[in-house]
Amino acid sequence: MAEEYRYACVQRQNKNRGKEDPIRVSFYDIDGIRINDVTRKEARCIASLNPQQLFYFEDGNGYQRELLIQQVNQLNIIDALPDAPLCPTNPKLCGPPRVQFFGGVGMGAMVNAVISPNSSSVIGFDIVNPGFNYLTPPFANIVDECGSGSGSRVIVQTQPYGTSAGLNTAAGTTTGTGAGGSVLNGGGTKGGLEVKNIVVLSPGDGYLPAPNGNLGGNGRIWKDVNEGYVKTKEGNYYVVPSGLQPPNLSPEDTFFPPEPPPTIPQDQQTLSYPVVTEIEEVYIDRPGFGYEPGDTIIVTPNNGAILEPVINGRGEIVRVNIINPGIGFIDLPTITINSPRGYNASLIPVLKVTPISKIPDPTIIPSGTQLISVVDCVGRIPPQVEFDRVPR
């Protein structure tokens, strides 16, 4: 095998390596091993051997970017910092939560949370990018910048990389946070596991389905939509509850009056898009006991869904067959088992979220089906490079 790039270019023994440059990236070597803590100088050396080599950079908000060397060279220290410093708290438009993935070794997973317009709870996720090279299912954290919503708990399901794109026909799904999977697919730089779905164990409440005009950050609401605020010449902020310009405002300070949502320029508004939901699968949280053939499942609200329990010899529910997925759920439906003797099963519906733009013929959607508007937090617009985050 040819000499790996890490031996040719990555100089771990150099005590002064990269001290003048804080930017660090990672890459997958010729033998499929991920190499972390690579300086830009070392990345340029690797790119001289392979101009098409892809590098991975995690920005200050926890998002992974997949970059060519030209884009690595354009990174600066601002990319490594969060959007806003901890103090003072810059005003940030309050809106739907975003989803951060961590653990599992892999990278690239990006999703938009789907918020119920009725209960203000998390009911599902539109998987914009399933990621790749996860060794185990990653964890997912629901981040609400303004602290409006809370209580949502989720678990990530994975499957072999390429399954969602029809590139891998291997059967089976890894569910949970501790199961393993193959490291690479055929020795390439992309393989392992990708995100298949995210199960909502607890939907929480209080989450915003769209920006409401409030400003906040660091887990709290900083300014109500009916309030104004002032930015001082020193770069600090303070709220004006009356919404009226202070009479003693310094000429060097800037007053921002109340504005209805959205409070950001038209060309920077967060995009939203309509989706339709169906029941894709049922997650067995607890199999219960005492169930018998002939027991049935009741879905509330029904929305046309027909589910069939599969019961083993011990009276446990081991699987649920989707006879009809139903359509148009705007809240997580409740699943109960109609059984004279069965007890203690807990079944959680997992919704399939389909953007209307991805349906070849939207007229097949039954008349009266309720849709949900999803705010695009990660970018459904095709990026410059696969898995790259759409620039702000």
Number of C-alpha atoms within 10 A of each C-alpha: 5 6 10 14 21 22 10 12 19 19 15 12 7 8 8 9 15 16 9 7 12 11 21 21 20 19 24 19 19 17 15 19 15 15 15 15 14 22 21 20 16 21 25 18 18 24 19 13 12 12 13 12 18 21 23 22 23 18 19 15 13 15 20 21 23 22 22 17 20 11 12 21 14 8 15 12 11 10 15 17 13 12 13 15 11 10 8 11 15 19 18 21 23 29 24 30 27 18 20 17 21 15 14 18 15 24 24 25 23 27 25 22 23 28 28 24 16 9 18 20 25 32 28 27 23 22 20 18 20 23 25 26 25 29 22 27 29 26 17 17 16 19 16 21 21 23 17 19 22 17 13 18 15 18 18 20 22 30 26 28 27 20 18 15 9 8 10 14 12 11 8 9 15 20 21 18 16 11 14 17 18 15 23 21 17 11 12 14 20 20 24 26 33 30 28 21 23 23 24 22 18 15 23 17 17 18 27 23 23 21 17 17 22 24 22 22 21 17 13 14 18 23 23 19 21 15 20 21 24 19 17 16 12 8 11 13 19 16 16 20 14 13 18 14 15 13 6 6 12 11 9 10 14 16 22 15 16 21 15 11 14 18 18 14 8 8 6 10 11 17 14 15 14 15 21 21 26 21 23 17 19 20 19 16 11 14 20 18 17 18 27 20 12 12 16 16 17 16 17 12 15 16 17 13 18 17 21 17 21 18 20 15 10 11 18 21 24 14 17 17 14 16 10 15 20 19 21 22 23 22 22 21 20 13 19 15 20 13 15 10 11 17 15 13 18 16 22 20 22 23 28 20 23 16 16 15 11 9 13 8 9 10 8 8 14 10 7 7 13 15 17 22 17 23 24 21 19 21 21 19 11 12 12 12 14 13 23 21 21 15 8 6
